[in-house]
Amino acid sequence: MLAAAPRNGIIPCNCSFIHAGARLFDFGLPVLIGEGEPGEHYWFPEHGAVLPKHPQWQHPAIVASARYVPDGGPPRPGTRHKFESKVSFDGGENFSHLWFDRVVLGTGTEQLADGSLVFPGVGCERTPDNRSFVCENVRYFGCDDSGTATICSNVSATGVPYSGFPFDVARFVSYEQESKVVSIPDVSRATRLLVQLRTFWRSLESESSTLGAFGSNDGGASWRFLAVVAEGSSARLIVSEAQPEPSENDACLLADGRLLAIWRVEACAPYHKSYSADNGTTWTAPVALPFGSARPKLLRLPDGRVVVSGGRPGLFLWIGDSDAEVWTAVNVASIHNGLVAAWRLPASWQYSAEFVNSSSRGAYLMESTCYTSLLAIGNGTMVLFYDRLGNGWKEPPGPWGDRDRTFSLRFRISD
């Protein structure tokens, strides 16, 4: 089944064994992005980004960032998670250290005409009247340091307003920074509308939350509130019907022009989704998907189909039709193990049979955080970042190995 040699780092593989029918999946070899030491975590690789080619680069820069901390759980008061960022300048074949003072929050970035990426809404503070937030925009761009390709950053704008809230924002104590920006062409004005989703929490203890949509007509220099996409039953700012609390989210523009939003509600529970046919101004009632549950990552393929990555339990890709109604599950852990065995990669990279056989509706085996990055890197190729834990939420070593590791897996999907 895997007898063919790698072709440009991609292995042709008819993966009907993963319950994908006759569809052809081409997978590359798993690439080790990084690993921690015993006693340290190296996990949560959900911060990925792609920067287009710099004049002196042969390939786009693929950036991966993993949390690199000596203990589990949230950061201590007054501190932040340590991250290690790595970058590949060879299309994902190898990753090297990126000495970088910021995490490239790829989910929230908007690509500019010059190829740089802008992450809007960093370091937000409430205005004195409690009617809006004022934030910064951070720009990431390719550069050269003494002839060495690298990535630079700067604060590209300050005082960026998030305004138009129909309620007092003083009730919010925290907000989700890693939120998707979707670009919608405005043919009538020869411009584009940016739509961004953000989750706000009323209480860190109860996690009472509201998922809102925001729009920008000036390239992200200012944002206005558009609508509540979903709202937990304990928040009850606008929505009257009881709903699970929305959390981590992603979005894309479907082939028919509708916006699709997918979000997490809780661990080991299905994702929810909603559609907007008017550029984010109104949204359909949330509907549960048949899978979940940790932070979803979402891409639209050139042919209109959509791909979601995530899991818990298990580690999966889900391929959906152009309406995001009919889905096919792809067991990433099974694919990973098959490639590791076939190409005699280190046995310590293997997932346990129990984790491979866990379903998205079963018990959660903590052999992965199931947080991923899902990126399009050009020429129909995508890359998935994911992790394998040695001791679950506790520091390694443990029953699954002596350390945590994060991996990159390139793939293509054909008809």
N, C-alpha and C positions, 0 to 999 in steps of 0.2 A: 504493500500500500504506500510505503514511503521510500520506494527504491530509487526514485529519481534524485539526481544530485541537485543541490541548491542552484537556482537560477537568479543571479543578481540578488542573492540573499533571500530569495523567496522559494519555498518548496511547493511544487504543484502537488496537490493532495485532494483526491475525490473523497470528501469527508461525509459520505452518506451515513457513516457509522455514528455521527452525532445527531441523527434524527433531523437532518436538513434536506431530506428528499434527494433529488438528483442535482441539487445546486452544487456548483464547484467552488470550493474555498481554497485559496492558495495561502499557505502560512510560511513565514520565515522561521528561522531557528530562534528560540528564546535567547535573549541577550541579557546578561547580568548588568543592571545599571549600577548597583551598589549593594553593600552589605555592612551591617554593624558588627561590633565586637560582642563577645559574650558579656551580658550584663547591660547592654544598651539596645534600645529599640531603633529600628530602621524601617519605617512603615508609612502608611497613608500617602501613597504617591499620586494623589489626585490633582496636584498642581503641575500641569503640563502645558506647553505652549510650542508653537512653531513660528519662527521668524523667517520671512522670505529671504531669498538669496541676497547677500551683500556682494558688491562688485568683485571682491576677492574670495568669495566662497564658491565652491563647486555645487553645494547642496544647501537647502534651507537648514537653519539651525533648529534642532529638536531639543527642547529643554525639559528636564525632569527634575522635580524637587521632592525630597522625602523628608519627613520629620525624623530628626536624629536626636533622641533624648534619652537620658539615663534612667527614666522611670515612666510608668504608664500614666494615663489620665490627662487631665487638662494642665496647662502650665500653672505654676505657682503664682499667687497674687503679685502683681507688679512685674511679671516676666512674660515672655512670649516663647512659643515653641522654637527650638533651634531647627533650622533646616539645612540640608546639604543639597545644593543645586549642581546638576551635571548637564553637559551638553554634548550632542553629537553633531559633527560637521560632515559626516560621511553617509548620511541617509539612514542612520540608526544602526550601523554596524558596530560602533564603539562609542562609549560615553566617557568623558573625562571631566575632571573637576572644573567648576566654573566659580571663580572667586568673585562672588557677587553679593552685594549688600542687601538685596531684596529678593523675596520669593517671586518668581514670575507667575502671577495668578492668571493662568491661561484661560480659564473658563470665562472670566469677565472681560477679556481684552477685545478691543475693536481695532481692526487693521486699517491703517491710514494709507493714502495713495503712495507715500514714500516707502512703504513696506514696514514701517515701525508699528508697534502695538501700543495701544493706550488702555490702561485700566482705570475706569472712572469710579469715583466715589470712595476714596481711601481717607481714613482719618476723619470721619464725619463728626460734626458737633452740632447740637441743636442751637437754633437762633434764640435770642432772649425772649421773643414772643411765643416760642414753642409752636410755631406754625410751619417750620421748615428745617432742613439740615443744610449745612455748608461743608463742602468736602474738597479734596484735592484729586487731581488726575495725575497718574504716573505713566510716563512713556518709557518703553523699552525699545532699543534699536541696536542693529548690528554695528560694530566698530572694530577697529584694529588698535591693539596696544603694542607698540614697538614691533609691528609686523606680525603679531599674533592675533588671530581672529578671536573675538570675544563679544560679549553683549554688555551694553551700557544702559544706564537709566537716569532719568531726571524727573523732577516734578514739573510737569508741563503746564499745569494750571492750578491756581488756588482760588478759594472763594466760589467753588462750583455749587450752585444752589440746587437742592431737591425741594421743590415747592408744590403748592396746589393741593396739599393734603386736606381732605374734608373732615379731619378730626385733629385734636391736639396731639402733637407728637411727643409731649412730655411723658405720655404713658409708656413709651418704649424705652427699655434699658439697654438693648443690644440689637445688632442687625447683622445679617449674613453678608459678608464682604465678597465672597466668591460667587457672583451671580452673572448670568449670561447676558451678553449684548447681541441683539439680532439686528442686522441691517436690512431695511426694506426699501427698494428703489421707489422713488416718487417721480414717475415719468412726466407728470404734468408740470413739475417744477424743476426737472432735471437735477434733483437733489436726492437725498435719502433720509428716511426716518429711522432713528435708532430706538429700539425698544429694549428695556432692561427689566429683569425680574429681581426683586429683593425681598427677603424675609425679615420681618421685624418681630422682636419678642417683647412682651409686656413684663415678663418675669423670668429670670434665669432658673428659679426653682420649679415653677409650674410649666415652663416652656410654652406659655400661651403665646400664639404667634399669628401673624397676618402676612400673607404673600401678596405683594403689590406689584403692579406694572407701571413703568415710567417711560416717558417718551422724550426724545430730543430732536429738534430740527436744526441744531447748530453744531453738529459733530461732537456732541458730548460736553459742550461748554456750559450747558444748563439742562436741567431735567424737570419735567412736570409730572405730577401724579396723574395716572390714567384711570386705574381701576383696581379694586381688590380682586385678585384671581381666586384665592382661597383663604379661608379664615377658620381657625380652630374654634370649637364651641365655647371655650372659656374666654376667647378674646371678644367676640360679639360686638365688633365695632359697626359693621354694616350687615353682614350675612346673618340671617335669622335661623337657618337650619343648622342643627348640630353636625359638625364635621371633625375629622381627626386634625391634629395640629400640623400645618404644612411646615416644611423645613427645607433641606437642601434641594436644589432645583436645577433644571436646565431647560433650554428652549431651542426651537429652530423654526425656520420658515418652510412650510410645506410647498410642494410643487404647485398646488392650486392657489397659493397666496395666503392661506390661513396660517396663523401662528399656532404652534403646538407647545404647550408647557407640560413638563413632567416633574413631579416632586416626590420626595420622601415624606412619609408621615411618622413612622416609628420603625424600630428595628424588627426585622422578621415579619413585616407587614407589607402588603402590596403597595407599589407606587400608585399615585393618582395622576390623572391627566385632565387637561382642559384645552379648548380651542378658542381662538379669536378670529373672526372674519372681518374685523374692522380695525386692524393695526393696533390691537391691544386695548381699545376703548371699552369693550364688553367681552365677557368670557362665558363659555358654557358651564353648566353645573359640573363639578368634579365627578369623575368616574374612576373607579379602581381598575387597575390593570391586573392581569393574571400572574404577575411576578413582581419582585422587589428585591432589596429593601433599602440598602445603604445608598449614599449619594449617587444619583443617576447621571450618566454622561450620554449626550444625544448628538447624533450627526445625521444629516440628510445626504444620501448618495446621489450621484449625478443622474441616475435613472428615476429618482423620486422616492425610492424606498428609504426607510429610516433605520438607524442602528442605535441601540441603547446598550451601555455596558454597566455592570454593577453586580449585585448579588447580596447574599446573606439571607438564608444559607446558600452555600455554593458560590461559584464565580462564573459569570455568564456573559455572553453577548446575546441580544435578542434582535432579530431581523424582522422589521415590520413592513407591511405594504405601504403604499403612498398615502393612505389615510390613517396609518398607525392604528389599524383595527385588528389585523390578522398577524400573528407573531410566530416566529420559529426560534426555538432556544438552541444555543450553541454552548456546550459545556467547555469553558476555557480550561479548567483544571485538567480535564481529560485530554484535550488537545496538547496542553503543555507536557503532561506526563508521557504521551505517545511520542512527542518529538524528542524529549530528553532521553528516552530509552532507545529510540531508533538511531539517534546520532551519538550515543554513548557520552552524553554530557554528564556532569557530576550527579551521582545518585542522591546527594544531599539536596538537590533542587526539586526532587519529586514530592508531590502532594500525597498524603495518605489515601488509601482506597476509600476510607470512610468519608473524607472530604470530597473526593471525586464523585462519589455516589450520592452525596446530599443533594436534595432538590431545593428549588426556590420556595417550597412550601413546608420543608421539613425542619428538623432541629438544627440550630446553628453550631457548627464545629469551628472553633476560633483559630483556624489554621491560616486565615487571611483576614485582613480588615475588610476586604471586598470593596475598598475605595480604589477607584481607577482613574486613569486619564484616557480619553479616546480622541485621537487627533488625525486629521487628514493631512498627509505629507506630500501629496502630489502624484500625478500619473495613476490615479485610481487606487493608491495604496494608503492604508490606514495603519496606525500604530496604537497599541494598547499597553498602558503601564499598569502593573498590579504587583502585589506583594505576597510573600510566603513567610509566616511567622514560626519561630522556633518554640514559643511557649505561650501563645495566645496573648492576652492582655498583660501578662506578667513578663518580666525581663527574661530573655533567653540565658542559658540553655533550658530545654524542656523536652517534652515527648516528641516534638517534631524537628528537633535539630538544635545546633549550638548557637545559631544566630538568625536574625531576620534578614531577608533579602528582598530586593525589588527587581522586577524584570520588565523587559520590553518585548513585545511580540508584534511583528508586522504581518499584515494580511491583506488580501484582496477578495472581493466577492464578485462573482460573475453570474450570468443567468443560468 
